[in-house]
């Protein structure tokens, strides 16, 4: 069979794609850049930006001979106003309309559990769910609770891992009494694969997919800490007012899990309606495993601990780099040509150009220090930072090698700085 999967680079879609490939299906994988990381003969990768593809005609060519569609596309926050409307409603609607025109037999929508009245993310997802269920397509809407995997994490689940792995402490939003009902990614993928394969054997339906029982956020974090093989930590309640401040900071920087969508989870929990898990099991015959029990019976590896502990360090690294570059720029503006004359003379820069050079490089340093918080350009900014350090260090190393042994470190300080920039660049890719 042949299926089209949207959001193919995502955390949830990756496991679904794996299961479908293992079952021998042909796949068309749609993602923003068209590079899915699956260089197999069973895969056709296509670039489809969900902010743009709101016309059914744009999907028609990609639905030829397709038996079913799985929509996994979504964003946790809006980069620009209207992202939720376009990505969660208008574009999936255009895709579904194209499916109706092309005679696609099955459509599976990955939605989300939550209260539409308090979350724009949930509201936009549920709006399309309702349209799809009434569209006449043979479809299933799947609303999973918190999705976790022992193989990896992304977004909110990475944040929960990081909270579990703090040295000596476990910070609890509020008192950690919020209820969640986590489901393993692999179990969710099995249910999705079953639904898209069951053409003609399944009714249009809404399924909630979650673990067998709700657990408190506190118990979940402690279970993850034990799985990570870390010593027991002291649980510290964090007032929700402080959590909201952190969320607002996260929203301003526009990247990472600390946003309003994850805050809904941290404040209100995330569970499915009563009886929903029983209905799902009766419909699919699959009983999702207990995440807590799975953690207890499974082993973590050193890579899991590294990721959990470095996840929070990454923001600190970016903060340090930002401060260092802005302070360097401010220092140049304060001290001017006279303060940097010895170094510039050693680099054989003509005196007539020194003032302008100090001004330009100072402004550039401040700009790079601010731009490092731009998620869109961060990789480029880190590259420019590394280039500037390499250029400065190599030039002085040739023209004034005595600066290697100058007081307070001199050029030697640039070596750990280059390592820090390299680590930041490696950690930039979050999927």
Secondary structure, 3 states (H helix, E strand, C coil): CEEEEECCCCHHHHHHHHHHHHCCCEEEEEECCCCCCCCCCCEEEEECCCCCCCCCHHHHHHHCCCCEEEECCCCCCCCCCCHHHHHHHHHHHHHHHHHHHHCCCEEEEECCCCCCCCCHHHHHHHHHHHHHHCCCCCEEEEEECCEECCCCCCCHHHHHHHHHCCCCEEEEEECCCCEECCEEHHHHHHHHHHHHHCCCCCCCEEEEECCCCCEEHHHHHHHHHHHCCCCCCEEEEECHHHHHHHHHHHHHHCCCCCCHHHHHHHHHCECCCCCHHHHHHHHHCCCCCCHHHHHHCCCCCHHHHHHHHHHHHHHHHHHHHHHHHHHHHHHHHHHHHHHHHHHHHHCCCCHHHHHHHHHHHHHHHHHHHHHCCCCCCHHHHHHHHHHHHHHHHHHHHHHCHHHHHCHHHHHHHHHHHHHHHHHHHHHCCCC
